[in-house]
């Protein structure tokens, strides 16, 4: 219940304050969002499997975002930012779809 309230509060605050992302950070925001989604779906899967650990979730969430952003930053420095961004999205996308499939199997027994 707390998570739902926090989500609603975050959406309302975003609508009211219209936050902007600095231009230097804009290439990293989509990658950070995909990395965060990977951690969230992994957390939901772990909760349904009965092995959820809140400390592990927080560490996974932060580590996913930081590592994904560092990979994209490294790609930018090497001049191949687009390719590494695509690689990160593909890898995290595969993980997200794997977690969603496991969640679907758990919920629908299919």
N, CA, C and O atoms as a printed pandas DataFrame, in Angstrom:
     atom_number atom_name residue_name chain_id  residue_number  x_coord  y_coord  z_coord
0              1         N          UNK        A               1    0.821   -1.186    0.000
1              2        CA          UNK        A               1    0.000    0.000    0.000
2              3         C          UNK        A               1    0.870    1.256    0.000
3              4         O          UNK        A               1    0.543    2.250   -0.649
4              5         N          UNK        A               2    1.969    1.199    0.730
5              6        CA          UNK        A               2    2.869    2.350    0.787
6              7         C          UNK        A               2    3.450    2.633   -0.598
7              8         O          UNK        A               2    3.606    3.791   -0.986
8              9         N          UNK        A               3    3.765    1.584   -1.334
9             10        CA          UNK        A               3    4.337    1.756   -2.673
10            11         C          UNK        A               3    3.345    2.436   -3.602
11            12         O          UNK        A               3    3.734    3.287   -4.403
12            13         N          UNK        A               4    2.082    2.078   -3.510
13            14        CA          UNK        A               4    1.056    2.692   -4.363
14            15         C          UNK        A               4    0.899    4.168   -4.015
15            16         O          UNK        A               4    0.791    5.009   -4.908
16            17         N          UNK        A               5    0.885    4.484   -2.739
17            18        CA          UNK        A               5    0.783    5.882   -2.304
18            19         C          UNK        A               5    2.001    6.675   -2.776
19            20         O          UNK        A               5    1.866    7.807   -3.238
20            21         N          UNK        A               6    3.182    6.085   -2.660
21            22        CA          UNK        A               6    4.401    6.766   -3.118
22            23         C          UNK        A               6    4.376    6.981   -4.623
23            24         O          UNK        A               6    4.807    8.029   -5.104
24            25         N          UNK        A               7    3.879    6.008   -5.372
25            26        CA          UNK        A               7    3.775    6.150   -6.825
26            27         C          UNK        A               7    2.823    7.284   -7.183
27            28         O          UNK        A               7    3.141    8.115   -8.034
28            29         N          UNK        A               8    1.670    7.325   -6.548
29            30        CA          UNK        A               8    0.702    8.392   -6.818
30            31         C          UNK        A               8    1.287    9.745   -6.438
31            32         O          UNK        A               8    1.138   10.715   -7.181
32            33         N          UNK        A               9    1.952    9.820   -5.289
33            34        CA          UNK        A               9    2.571   11.087   -4.868
34            35         C          UNK        A               9    3.639   11.532   -5.865
35            36         O          UNK        A               9    3.738   12.719   -6.176
36            37         N          UNK        A              10    4.437   10.588   -6.367
37            38        CA          UNK        A              10    5.470   10.922   -7.351
38            39         C          UNK        A              10    4.884   11.435   -8.644
39            40         O          UNK        A              10    5.402   12.391   -9.222
40            41         N          UNK        A              11    3.813   10.819   -9.110
41            42        CA          UNK        A              11    3.159   11.273  -10.342
42            43         C          UNK        A              11    2.576   12.669  -10.147
43            44         O          UNK        A              11    2.729   13.531  -11.012
44            45         N          UNK        A              12    1.914   12.896   -9.027
45            46        CA          UNK        A              12    1.330   14.211   -8.753
46            47         C          UNK        A              12    2.423   15.272   -8.662
47            48         O          UNK        A              12    2.278   16.352   -9.234
48            49         N          UNK        A              13    3.504   14.985   -7.958
49            50        CA          UNK        A              13    4.603   15.950   -7.854
50            51         C          UNK        A              13    5.216   16.237   -9.221
51            52         O          UNK        A              13    5.576   17.379   -9.510
52            53         N          UNK        A              14    5.337   15.221  -10.055
53            54        CA          UNK        A              14    5.863   15.424  -11.402
54            55         C          UNK        A              14    4.970   16.310  -12.241
55            56         O          UNK        A              14    5.457   17.146  -13.001
56            57         N          UNK        A              15    3.660   16.134  -12.110
57            58        CA          UNK        A              15    2.713   16.959  -12.865
58            59         C          UNK        A              15    2.725   18.396  -12.363
59            60         O          UNK        A              15    2.649   19.332  -13.159
60            61         N          UNK        A              16    2.820   18.576  -11.057
61            62        CA          UNK        A              16    2.783   19.918  -10.482
62            63         C          UNK        A              16    4.070   20.696  -10.762
63            64         O          UNK        A              16    4.012   21.862  -11.153
64            65         N          UNK        A              17    5.222   20.068  -10.567
65            66        CA          UNK        A              17    6.482   20.797  -10.648
66            67         C          UNK        A              17    7.162   20.746  -12.017
67            68         O          UNK        A              17    8.107   21.501  -12.244
68            69         N          UNK        A              18    6.724   19.894  -12.929
69            70        CA          UNK        A              18    7.318   19.790  -14.275
70            71         C          UNK        A              18    8.841   19.759  -14.221
71            72         O          UNK        A              18    9.485   20.683  -14.717
72            73         N          UNK        A              19    9.430   18.728  -13.637
73            74        CA          UNK        A              19   10.893   18.702  -13.533
74            75         C          UNK        A              19   11.539   18.562  -14.911
75            76         O          UNK        A              19   10.979   17.947  -15.818
76            77         N          UNK        A              20   12.718   19.142  -15.042
77            78        CA          UNK        A              20   13.465   19.030  -16.289
78            79         C          UNK        A              20   14.758   18.259  -16.026
79            80         O          UNK        A              20   15.309   18.291  -14.926
80            81         N          UNK        A              21   15.214   17.582  -17.041
81            82        CA          UNK        A              21   16.460   16.836  -16.947
82            83         C          UNK        A              21   17.535   17.646  -17.659
83            84         O          UNK        A              21   17.331   18.067  -18.798
84            85         N          UNK        A              22   18.668   17.873  -17.017
85            86        CA          UNK        A              22   19.742   18.607  -17.692
86            87         C          UNK        A              22   20.150   17.916  -18.991
87            88         O          UNK        A              22   20.128   16.689  -19.088
88            89         N          UNK        A              23   20.518   18.708  -19.973
89            90        CA          UNK        A              23   20.850   18.171  -21.292
90            91         C          UNK        A              23   21.962   17.128  -21.222
91            92         O          UNK        A              23   21.953   16.167  -21.992
92            93         N          UNK        A              24   22.905   17.300  -20.325
93            94        CA          UNK        A              24   24.024   16.364  -20.211
94            95         C          UNK        A              24   23.577   14.989  -19.726
95            96         O          UNK        A              24   24.233   13.986  -20.009
96            97         N          UNK        A              25   22.464   14.939  -18.997
97            98        CA          UNK        A              25   21.981   13.662  -18.454
98            99         C          UNK        A              25   20.901   13.009  -19.301
99           100         O          UNK        A              25   20.539   11.860  -19.050
100          101         N          UNK        A              26   20.379   13.711  -20.294
101          102        CA          UNK        A              26   19.280   13.179  -21.095
102          103         C          UNK        A              26   19.588   11.858  -21.797
103          104         O          UNK        A              26   18.690   11.022  -21.889
104          105         N          UNK        A              27   20.799   11.619  -22.298
105          106        CA          UNK        A              27   21.042   10.319  -22.938
106          107         C          UNK        A              27   20.990    9.145  -21.958
107          108         O          UNK        A              27   20.784    8.003  -22.370
108          109         N          UNK        A              28   21.174    9.416  -20.685
109          110        CA          UNK        A              28   21.243    8.350  -19.688
110          111         C          UNK        A              28   19.891    8.042  -19.054
111          112         O          UNK        A              28   19.718    6.973  -18.468
112          113         N          UNK        A              29   18.943    8.946  -19.160
113          114        CA          UNK        A              29   17.650    8.752  -18.504
114          115         C          UNK        A              29   16.883    7.536  -19.029
115          116         O          UNK        A              29   16.400    6.745  -18.219
116          117         N          UNK        A              30   16.746    7.351  -20.352
117          118        CA          UNK        A              30   16.014    6.155  -20.812
118          119         C          UNK        A              30   16.673    4.851  -20.367
119          120         O          UNK        A              30   15.985    3.887  -20.030
120          121         N          UNK        A              31   17.989    4.824  -20.366
121          122        CA          UNK        A              31   18.703    3.615  -19.942
122          123         C          UNK        A              31   18.470    3.375  -18.451
123          124         O          UNK        A              31   18.276    2.236  -18.024
124          125         N          UNK        A              32   18.490    4.442  -17.669
125          126        CA          UNK        A              32   18.251    4.308  -16.231
126          127         C          UNK        A              32   16.831    3.808  -15.962
127          128         O          UNK        A              32   16.617    3.000  -15.058
128          129         N          UNK        A              33   15.869    4.283  -16.740
129          130        CA          UNK        A              33   14.485    3.839  -16.563
130          131         C          UNK        A              33   14.346    2.352  -16.896
131          132         O          UNK        A              33   13.687    1.613  -16.165
132          133         N          UNK        A              34   14.961    1.914  -17.988
133          134        CA          UNK        A              34   14.892    0.494  -18.359
134          135         C          UNK        A              34   15.582   -0.359  -17.291
135          136         O          UNK        A              34   15.082   -1.428  -16.938
136          137         N          UNK        A              35   16.720    0.102  -16.776
137          138        CA          UNK        A              35   17.416   -0.638  -15.721
138          139         C          UNK        A              35   16.565   -0.706  -14.451
139          140         O          UNK        A              35   16.522   -1.740  -13.784
140          141         N          UNK        A              36   15.896    0.387  -14.125
141          142        CA          UNK        A              36   15.023    0.393  -12.949
142          143         C          UNK        A              36   13.842   -0.557  -13.148
143          144         O          UNK        A              36   13.448   -1.262  -12.219
144          145         N          UNK        A              37   13.277   -0.576  -14.360
145          146        CA          UNK        A              37   12.175   -1.498  -14.637
146          147         C          UNK        A              37   12.615   -2.950  -14.496
147          148         O          UNK        A              37   11.852   -3.791  -14.021
148          149         N          UNK        A              38   13.840   -3.241  -14.907
149          150        CA          UNK        A              38   14.368   -4.593  -14.738
150          151         C          UNK        A              38   14.374   -4.972  -13.262
151          152         O          UNK        A              38   13.957   -6.073  -12.900
152          153         N          UNK        A              39   14.840   -4.074  -12.417
153          154        CA          UNK        A              39   14.874   -4.359  -10.981
154          155         C          UNK        A              39   13.465   -4.508  -10.412
155          156         O          UNK        A              39   13.226   -5.374   -9.570
156          157         N          UNK        A              40   12.539   -3.678  -10.862
157          158        CA          UNK        A              40   11.160   -3.746  -10.349
158          159         C          UNK        A              40   10.511   -5.076  -10.728
159          160         O          UNK        A              40    9.917   -5.743   -9.881
160          161         N          UNK        A              41   10.622   -5.462  -12.007
161          162        CA          UNK        A              41   10.020   -6.732  -12.412
162          163         C          UNK        A              41   10.712   -7.908  -11.734
163          164         O          UNK        A              41   10.060   -8.902  -11.415
164          165         N          UNK        A              42   12.011   -7.813  -11.512
165          166        CA          UNK        A              42   12.712   -8.846  -10.757
166          167         C          UNK        A              42   12.214   -8.928   -9.329
167          168         O          UNK        A              42   12.087  -10.018   -8.771
168          169         N          UNK        A              43   11.928   -7.770   -8.734
169          170        CA          UNK        A              43   11.386   -7.741   -7.379
170          171         C          UNK        A              43    9.997   -8.338   -7.300
171          172         O          UNK        A              43    9.682   -9.062   -6.355
172          173         N          UNK        A              44    9.159   -8.039   -8.290
173          174        CA          UNK        A              44    7.803   -8.619   -8.319
174          175         C          UNK        A              44    7.894  -10.134   -8.462
175          176         O          UNK        A              44    7.178  -10.877   -7.791
176          177         N          UNK        A              45    8.780  -10.577   -9.340
177          178        CA          UNK        A              45    8.948  -12.027   -9.530
178          179         C          UNK        A              45    9.414  -12.683   -8.228
179          180         O          UNK        A              45    8.902  -13.732   -7.836
180          181         N          UNK        A              46   10.385  -12.061   -7.566
181          182        CA          UNK        A              46   10.886  -12.619   -6.304
182          183         C          UNK        A              46    9.785  -12.650   -5.241
183          184         O          UNK        A              46    9.696  -13.603   -4.466
184          185         N          UNK        A              47    8.951  -11.616   -5.204
185          186        CA          UNK        A              47    7.854  -11.576   -4.237
186          187         C          UNK        A              47    6.881  -12.720   -4.488
187          188         O          UNK        A              47    6.433  -13.381   -3.551
188          189         N          UNK        A              48    6.554  -12.952   -5.760
189          190        CA          UNK        A              48    5.632  -14.041   -6.088
190          191         C          UNK        A              48    6.248  -15.408   -5.815
191          192         O          UNK        A              48    5.537  -16.358   -5.487
192          193         N          UNK        A              49    7.569  -15.509   -5.951
193          194        CA          UNK        A              49    8.259  -16.769   -5.663
194          195         C          UNK        A              49    8.515  -16.957   -4.169
195          196         O          UNK        A              49    8.972  -18.017   -3.741
196          197         N          UNK        A              50    8.218  -15.922   -3.380
197          198        CA          UNK        A              50    8.397  -16.000   -1.931
198          199         C          UNK        A              50    9.830  -15.840   -1.468
199          200         O          UNK        A              50   10.172  -16.261   -0.363
200          201         N          UNK        A              51   10.685  -15.232   -2.302
201          202        CA          UNK        A              51   12.097  -15.056   -1.932
202          203         C          UNK        A              51   12.515  -13.586   -1.950
203          204         O          UNK        A              51   13.705  -13.282   -2.037
204          205         N          UNK        A              52   11.556  -12.682   -1.867
205          206        CA          UNK        A              52   11.855  -11.257   -1.928
206          207         C          UNK        A              52   12.612  -10.814   -0.688
207          208         O          UNK        A              52   12.263  -11.180    0.434
208          209         N          UNK        A              53   13.657  -10.019   -0.907
209          210        CA          UNK        A              53   14.434   -9.419    0.185
210          211         C          UNK        A              53   14.566   -7.941   -0.125
211          212         O          UNK        A              53   15.115   -7.568   -1.161
212          213         N          UNK        A              54   14.064   -7.094    0.772
213          214        CA          UNK        A              54   14.045   -5.666    0.483
214          215         C          UNK        A              54   15.437   -5.065    0.324
215          216         O          UNK        A              54   15.633   -4.185   -0.513
216          217         N          UNK        A              55   16.396   -5.520    1.105
217          218        CA          UNK        A              55   17.758   -4.991    0.973
218          219         C          UNK        A              55   18.365   -5.376   -0.377
219          220         O          UNK        A              55   19.015   -4.560   -1.030
220          221         N          UNK        A              56   18.149   -6.608   -0.780
221          222        CA          UNK        A              56   18.655   -7.057   -2.075
222          223         C          UNK        A              56   17.989   -6.284   -3.207
223          224         O          UNK        A              56   18.635   -5.969   -4.206
224          225         N          UNK        A              57   16.699   -5.975   -3.058
225          226        CA          UNK        A              57   16.000   -5.216   -4.079
226          227         C          UNK        A              57   16.580   -3.816   -4.223
227          228         O          UNK        A              57   16.819   -3.355   -5.339
228          229         N          UNK        A              58   16.806   -3.146   -3.114
229          230        CA          UNK        A              58   17.354   -1.776   -3.170
230          231         C          UNK        A              58   18.744   -1.784   -3.792
231          232         O          UNK        A              58   19.051   -0.940   -4.633
232          233         N          UNK        A              59   19.577   -2.722   -3.389
233          234        CA          UNK        A              59   20.924   -2.811   -3.956
234          235         C          UNK        A              59   20.852   -3.129   -5.445
235          236         O          UNK        A              59   21.593   -2.544   -6.235
236          237         N          UNK        A              60   19.979   -4.039   -5.838
237          238        CA          UNK        A              60   19.813   -4.396   -7.243
238          239         C          UNK        A              60   19.320   -3.198   -8.054
239          240         O          UNK        A              60   19.810   -2.940   -9.153
240          241         N          UNK        A              61   18.368   -2.482   -7.514
241          242        CA          UNK        A              61   17.810   -1.311   -8.194
242          243         C          UNK        A              61   18.894   -0.271   -8.455
243          244         O          UNK        A              61   19.055    0.195   -9.583
244          245         N          UNK        A              62   19.626    0.086   -7.422
245          246        CA          UNK        A              62   20.671    1.104   -7.556
246          247         C          UNK        A              62   21.800    0.607   -8.448
247          248         O          UNK        A              62   22.284    1.344   -9.307
248          249         N          UNK        A              63   22.220   -0.635   -8.251
249          250        CA          UNK        A              63   23.320   -1.180   -9.054
250          251         C          UNK        A              63   22.949   -1.258  -10.528
251          252         O          UNK        A              63   23.774   -0.931  -11.381
252          253         N          UNK        A              64   21.733   -1.680  -10.849
253          254        CA          UNK        A              64   21.304   -1.744  -12.243
254          255         C          UNK        A              64   21.378   -0.375  -12.904
255          256         O          UNK        A              64   21.901   -0.239  -14.010
256          257         N          UNK        A              65   20.857    0.627  -12.229
257          258        CA          UNK        A              65   20.842    1.979  -12.796
258          259         C          UNK        A              65   22.259    2.506  -12.968
259          260         O          UNK        A              65   22.591    3.059  -14.016
260          261         N          UNK        A              66   23.093    2.341  -11.956
261          262        CA          UNK        A              66   24.459    2.875  -12.021
262          263         C          UNK        A              66   25.287    2.149  -13.085
263          264         O          UNK        A              66   25.985    2.792  -13.870
264          265         N          UNK        A              67   25.213    0.832  -13.116
265          266        CA          UNK        A              67   26.007    0.077  -14.098
266          267         C          UNK        A              67   25.548    0.393  -15.520
267          268         O          UNK        A              67   26.379    0.583  -16.408
268          269         N          UNK        A              68   24.242    0.452  -15.742
269          270        CA          UNK        A              68   23.742    0.768  -17.081
270          271         C          UNK        A              68   24.191    2.165  -17.504
271          272         O          UNK        A              68   24.607    2.360  -18.646
272          273         N          UNK        A              69   24.111    3.131  -16.602
273          274        CA          UNK        A              69   24.545    4.492  -16.932
274          275         C          UNK        A              69   26.048    4.539  -17.186
275          276         O          UNK        A              69   26.502    5.246  -18.085
276          277         N          UNK        A              70   26.818    3.797  -16.408
277          278        CA          UNK        A              70   28.265    3.772  -16.632
278          279         C          UNK        A              70   28.628    3.142  -17.970
279          280         O          UNK        A              70   29.553    3.602  -18.639
280          281         N          UNK        A              71   27.917    2.101  -18.363
281          282        CA          UNK        A              71   28.180    1.471  -19.658
282          283         C          UNK        A              71   27.895    2.458  -20.785
283          284         O          UNK        A              71   28.678    2.567  -21.729
284          285         N          UNK        A              72   26.785    3.170  -20.690
285          286        CA          UNK        A              72   26.448    4.150  -21.724
286          287         C          UNK        A              72   27.454    5.300  -21.710
287          288         O          UNK        A              72   27.854    5.781  -22.770
288          289         N          UNK        A              73   27.863    5.741  -20.534
289          290        CA          UNK        A              73   28.871    6.808  -20.441
290          291         C          UNK        A              73   30.186    6.360  -21.079
291          292         O          UNK        A              73   30.813    7.113  -21.824
292          293         N          UNK        A              74   30.587    5.144  -20.782
293          294        CA          UNK        A              74   31.811    4.612  -21.382
294          295         C          UNK        A              74   31.676    4.559  -22.901
295          296         O          UNK        A              74   32.616    4.898  -23.621
296          297         N          UNK        A              75   30.522    4.140  -23.384
297          298        CA          UNK        A              75   30.289    4.124  -24.821
298          299         C          UNK        A              75   30.366    5.509  -25.432
299          300         O          UNK        A              75   30.901    5.676  -26.528
300          301         N          UNK        A              76   29.836    6.508  -24.731
301          302        CA          UNK        A              76   29.937    7.891  -25.205
302          303         C          UNK        A              76   31.384    8.330  -25.286
303          304         O          UNK        A              76   31.783    8.992  -26.244
304          305         N          UNK        A              77   32.172    7.968  -24.288
305          306        CA          UNK        A              77   33.585    8.368  -24.276
306          307         C          UNK        A              77   34.371    7.672  -25.390
307          308         O          UNK        A              77   35.337    8.225  -25.916
308          309         N          UNK        A              78   33.949    6.461  -25.741
309          310        CA          UNK        A              78   34.625    5.716  -26.803
310          311         C          UNK        A              78   34.068    6.028  -28.188
311          312         O          UNK        A              78   34.612    5.575  -29.195
312          313         N          UNK        A              79   32.993    6.794  -28.240
313          314        CA          UNK        A              79   32.393    7.143  -29.515
314          315         C          UNK        A              79   31.416    6.113  -30.047
315          316         O          UNK        A              79   31.030    6.175  -31.214
316          317         N          UNK        A              80   31.011    5.174  -29.220
317          318        CA          UNK        A              80   30.057    4.141  -29.634
318          319         C          UNK        A              80   28.873    4.101  -28.666
319          320         O          UNK        A              80   28.363    3.030  -28.336
320          321         N          UNK        A              81   28.446    5.279  -28.220
321          322        CA          UNK        A              81   27.372    5.356  -27.226
322          323         C          UNK        A              81   26.079    4.734  -27.697
323          324         O          UNK        A              81   25.394    4.064  -26.924
324          325         N          UNK        A              82   25.731    4.948  -28.973
325          326        CA          UNK        A              82   24.493    4.388  -29.494
326          327         C          UNK        A              82   24.492    2.881  -29.489
327          328         O          UNK        A              82   23.488    2.256  -29.146
328          329         N          UNK        A              83   25.622    2.286  -29.871
329          330        CA          UNK        A              83   25.697    0.824  -29.906
330          331         C          UNK        A              83   25.630    0.223  -28.513
331          332         O          UNK        A              83   24.943   -0.775  -28.294
332          333         N          UNK        A              84   26.344    0.829  -27.567
333          334        CA          UNK        A              84   26.291    0.293  -26.202
334          335         C          UNK        A              84   24.930    0.539  -25.564
335          336         O          UNK        A              84   24.454   -0.290  -24.788
336          337         N          UNK        A              85   24.296    1.669  -25.881
337          338        CA          UNK        A              85   22.940    1.918  -25.375
338          339         C          UNK        A              85   21.988    0.843  -25.879
339          340         O          UNK        A              85   21.167    0.322  -25.125
340          341         N          UNK        A              86   22.108    0.517  -27.165
341          342        CA          UNK        A              86   21.266   -0.522  -27.735
342          343         C          UNK        A              86   21.540   -1.867  -27.059
343          344         O          UNK        A              86   20.611   -2.618  -26.765
344          345         N          UNK        A              87   22.800   -2.162  -26.819
345          346        CA          UNK        A              87   23.159   -3.407  -26.152
346          347         C          UNK        A              87   22.575   -3.495  -24.755
347          348         O          UNK        A              87   22.053   -4.537  -24.358
348          349         N          UNK        A              88   22.662   -2.404  -24.011
349          350        CA          UNK        A              88   22.118   -2.386  -22.655
350          351         C          UNK        A              88   20.607   -2.586  -22.689
351          352         O          UNK        A              88   20.063   -3.350  -21.892
352          353         N          UNK        A              89   19.926   -1.904  -23.609
353          354        CA          UNK        A              89   18.471   -2.038  -23.707
354          355         C          UNK        A              89   18.079   -3.462  -24.093
355          356         O          UNK        A              89   17.106   -4.002  -23.566
356          357         N          UNK        A              90   18.829   -4.069  -25.007
357          358        CA          UNK        A              90   18.522   -5.442  -25.417
358          359         C          UNK        A              90   18.694   -6.409  -24.248
359          360         O          UNK        A              90   17.821   -7.236  -23.986
360          361         N          UNK        A              91   19.812   -6.302  -23.555
361          362        CA          UNK        A              91   20.074   -7.212  -22.433
362          363         C          UNK        A              91   19.027   -7.033  -21.332
363          364         O          UNK        A              91   18.473   -8.010  -20.829
364          365         N          UNK        A              92   18.764   -5.786  -20.966
365          366        CA          UNK        A              92   17.771   -5.548  -19.915
366          367         C          UNK        A              92   16.371   -5.916  -20.393
367          368         O          UNK        A              92   15.548   -6.384  -19.607
368          369         N          UNK        A              93   16.100   -5.706  -21.680
369          370        CA          UNK        A              93   14.800   -6.089  -22.229
370          371         C          UNK        A              93   14.576   -7.590  -22.153
371          372         O          UNK        A              93   13.478   -8.041  -21.827
372          373         N          UNK        A              94   15.605   -8.358  -22.452
373          374        CA          UNK        A              94   15.496   -9.819  -22.342
374          375         C          UNK        A              94   15.207  -10.216  -20.894
375          376         O          UNK        A              94   14.377  -11.088  -20.634
376          377         N          UNK        A              95   15.894   -9.573  -19.963
377          378        CA          UNK        A              95   15.661   -9.872  -18.542
378          379         C          UNK        A              95   14.240   -9.483  -18.120
379          380         O          UNK        A              95   13.577  -10.219  -17.389
380          381         N          UNK        A              96   13.781   -8.318  -18.592
381          382        CA          UNK        A              96   12.427   -7.871  -18.247
382          383         C          UNK        A              96   11.402   -8.860  -18.784
383          384         O          UNK        A              96   10.500   -9.272  -18.054
384          385         N          UNK        A              97   11.527   -9.249  -20.056
385          386        CA          UNK        A              97   10.564  -10.191  -20.630
386          387         C          UNK        A              97   10.634  -11.551  -19.939
387          388         O          UNK        A              97    9.609  -12.214  -19.782
388          389         N          UNK        A              98   11.820  -11.971  -19.526
389          390        CA          UNK        A              98   11.933  -13.215  -18.772
390          391         C          UNK        A              98   11.205  -13.137  -17.441
391          392         O          UNK        A              98   10.514  -14.077  -17.048
392          393         N          UNK        A              99   11.360  -12.009  -16.746
393          394        CA          UNK        A              99   10.660  -11.824  -15.473
394          395         C          UNK        A              99    9.153  -11.728  -15.665
395          396         O          UNK        A              99    8.388  -12.285  -14.877
396          397         N          UNK        A             100    8.720  -11.018  -16.719
397          398        CA          UNK        A             100    7.287  -10.901  -16.985
398          399         C          UNK        A             100    6.701  -12.272  -17.321
399          400         O          UNK        A             100    5.586  -12.587  -16.905
400          401         N          UNK        A             101    7.441  -13.084  -18.068
401          402        CA          UNK        A             101    6.963  -14.438  -18.378
402          403         C          UNK        A             101    6.820  -15.263  -17.101
403          404         O          UNK        A             101    5.843  -15.995  -16.941
404          405         N          UNK        A             102    7.782  -15.149  -16.198
405          406        CA          UNK        A             102    7.697  -15.885  -14.931
406          407         C          UNK        A             102    6.532  -15.381  -14.085
407          408         O          UNK        A             102    5.848  -16.172  -13.437
408          409         N          UNK        A             103    6.305  -14.077  -14.089
409          410        CA          UNK        A             103    5.165  -13.514  -13.352
410          411         C          UNK        A             103    3.862  -14.022  -13.952
411          412         O          UNK        A             103    2.949  -14.408  -13.222
412          413         N          UNK        A             104    3.773  -14.023  -15.268
413          414        CA          UNK        A             104    2.562  -14.524  -15.954
414          415         C          UNK        A             104    2.323  -15.993  -15.598
415          416         O          UNK        A             104    1.197  -16.377  -15.282
416          417         N          UNK        A             105    3.365  -16.807  -15.649
417          418        CA          UNK        A             105    3.223  -18.229  -15.319
418          419         C          UNK        A             105    2.747  -18.404  -13.877
419          420         O          UNK        A             105    1.927  -19.272  -13.578
420          421         N          UNK        A             106    3.269  -17.574  -13.004
421          422        CA          UNK        A             106    2.886  -17.684  -11.587
422          423         C          UNK        A             106    1.431  -17.265  -11.370
423          424         O          UNK        A             106    0.693  -17.923  -10.637
424          425         N          UNK        A             107    1.025  -16.168  -12.012
425          426        CA          UNK        A             107   -0.324  -15.654  -11.783
426          427         C          UNK        A             107   -1.399  -16.479  -12.481
427          428         O          UNK        A             107   -2.468  -16.717  -11.921
428          429         N          UNK        A             108   -1.110  -16.916  -13.709
429          430        CA          UNK        A             108   -2.124  -17.604  -14.487
430          431         C          UNK        A             108   -1.915  -19.111  -14.558
431          432         O          UNK        A             108   -2.688  -19.819  -15.203
432          433         N          UNK        A             109   -0.884  -19.593  -13.905
433          434        CA          UNK        A             109   -0.560  -21.018  -13.895
434          435         C          UNK        A             109   -0.429  -21.554  -15.330
435          436         O          UNK        A             109   -0.808  -22.687  -15.628
436          437         N          UNK        A             110    0.120  -20.701  -16.204
437          438        CA          UNK        A             110    0.257  -21.105  -17.618
438          439         C          UNK        A             110    1.639  -20.788  -18.116
439          440         O          UNK        A             110    1.951  -21.051  -19.277
